[in-house]
Structure formats: structure tokens, C-alpha cells
Amino acid sequence: MRRAYDAIVCGGSFGGLAAAQQMGGRVLVLDRLDIGEGETSASAIPLACLENMGMAHVIDQVHEDIVIHTRRRSQVLRFFPFSTFDYRRFCMDLFQRTGADFVRARIRSARAGRVETTEGVFEAPVVVDAAGWRTAAPRAERQAARAPRKSFGIEARQPFRGEGLHFYVGPSRGNRRFYWAFPAGDHLRAGLATYTGESDLSDDLVRFCHDLRLGEPGPVHGGFFTSRLIDPVRDGMFLVGDSAGMCLPVSGEGIRPALVYGQVAGRLAERVRTGEMTLPGALAAYRGIVASRARGYRILDRLQTVLDLLPDPLFAAFARAVAGDRVLPWAVRAYWNVASPDLLTPGPAREPLPRPVQAA
């Protein structure tokens, strides 16, 4: 069965909903799970993202400090305020703002103009692939389409109250684990990730929870994510979030880039719908915007490779150096600009649409 829309969004989480929010006309969101289900992240984001999107009501807790714990010392960093938030409420509220239709279905293949699913075939001149690390590419093309660095993380929620976002650095073995403990009001989100693709982390999570005296881990969620930027355009589609490897290396922050570039893609898609731009022109503009910020990704990607191997004393020295008066302001500015929350708006908007900057 074929059904026609002005735009189809593959993926009903951060990037997909941010894109759909910026579009008018008939928009369809497709996902294999209901909206608000299938949380895989720690749901922590710069406070400015939620404020700029008019979503402050979903905040669980605001944090001023980031604390890096190594075996030798703990180092406090103050970038900008972060917040932990309610994933389900965020997604459901954002979806309500889109005015889009929703169909729960598994996506079999997607390309410009056509998406095949377990619930039928859907057609639209504009398609946004925000389906995550699996991507909405045809099965035979998925392996080639994935970002090269596939990472994995898991998390449990434990009864605990605290302050600050805490990161714990595991010992260097060439596949270093990075742990976190994020307070979120009446509970704490404890988890870990690797940037090597290793996914057998359950025993490590149990040990981590015991080390923090949190008891046995509760229900665990998580999954793969991509953390190496690739071409954000494929088969005539906009790629957003994990489909384009947009999760930031080192920090593992994927929500902010998904929201920022999701809204950017949605604004360009809306210009296609209204006849202001051709689809090839909009895709070229989107590719240019993302590519002009790729230098920040490359720096973080190389740094991640180094940090995986860095001996523990040198890792502690690195954290101490970043916290210094000379380095911290530059690091904060660079980290902000790679996916600036200033680009986010509470509803459909023509601007801000960032200009591409010269890629170094």
C-alpha cells in the first residue's frame, strides 16, 4: 500500500523529532517503537538546549560541574550548565508539537522519495534518515553506510541523590571503559561505554554499581551509537544523529548534535516543500553546514583514540590541563560551537540557519 506525504522522517527520537518539528505540510514519522520508548542514552544535555527549545519543563536536575575521576585524582570542570531530563516526556511533548502522523513499523529500506516498511510503502519527495546506528539504508548497503567508529554503552537507574555529572575513567588496556554517574532528581543514572565496539559490559556495570555502593543494577538499557562523522547526505536523504555518526567522541554526547542538525535539516526540508529550494540544493547546503564543523569532530575523534591508550597518570594530567585557565575557555568555546545550542528554536522557524564556515 502506498501513501503520499510531503516528508517522511525515519526515526522517532531526538534527531527525527527535531527535524519533523521544523516542517509543515503532511509529515510522517516512522519508528519500530512507540514515541518515548526505547531510551538508550543517559538523557543529559546542555541546559541551553532545553531552554532554547522551550522544553525546560522536562528537566530532572541542573548541574554546574563536571567531575572527572581517575585513580589518581578527581578534577572539576565547569563548561556550561547541563541538565538531566525525562526522555519519555521530552519525546512525547516534542512529537505533539510536530503535528505529524506516526506509524509504528520496521523500516526495510529508504531512499529519496520512497520508504519501504513492514506496514507498507510510503512516498514523499523529502526523506530524513534519523533511524540511528542501523540507518534506514537498504539491508545490503547498511554495512558500508555506518560510521566507522561503532561504540556501545549501557546504563541502569539507581535510587540516589547527588550533584554534578561524574565521569570515571577505567584503566588503560587499549579498550578503556568510560563510566558515568548522573544524578536526575530522585535517582542516579549509572553506566559505562567503550569506543571500540565491545558490547559485553554487563559485569563491568555490576562492579561499577557495587564500587559506588549503589547495590545491584536495576533494569538496564543501552545500545550501539556512532561517534565518527560521515557524509550527512546519502541516496538523496538528509542523515541526522547516529545515522551520520554525529555523537561527539570523548564526551559521548549525541543528543545535542541530533537536535541541532535535526532542526537544520528540517528547516532546509521545509524550504524544499515551499519551493524556495530544490532538493539537491537543500542537500548540498546541509552537507556544507555539517562539513564546515567537521574539524571539531576530527579533533575529538583523534583525541578519543589517544585517550583510549593513554596511561592513567597522563590521563589525570590531561584532565588537569583542560581545567586550566588558559585551556578551559578555548575548550568550552570549541565544544559549544561544534553543535551550537544557539541554533535551536521552540518551534518552526526559518532562522537560525547557520552559514557554512571555512573548514580547516
Summary of the structure (lengths in Angstrom):
residues: 360
radius of gyration: 19.8
end to end distance: 47.6
largest distance: 61.5
contacts: 1270
relative contact order: 0.17
helix: 34%
strand: 26%
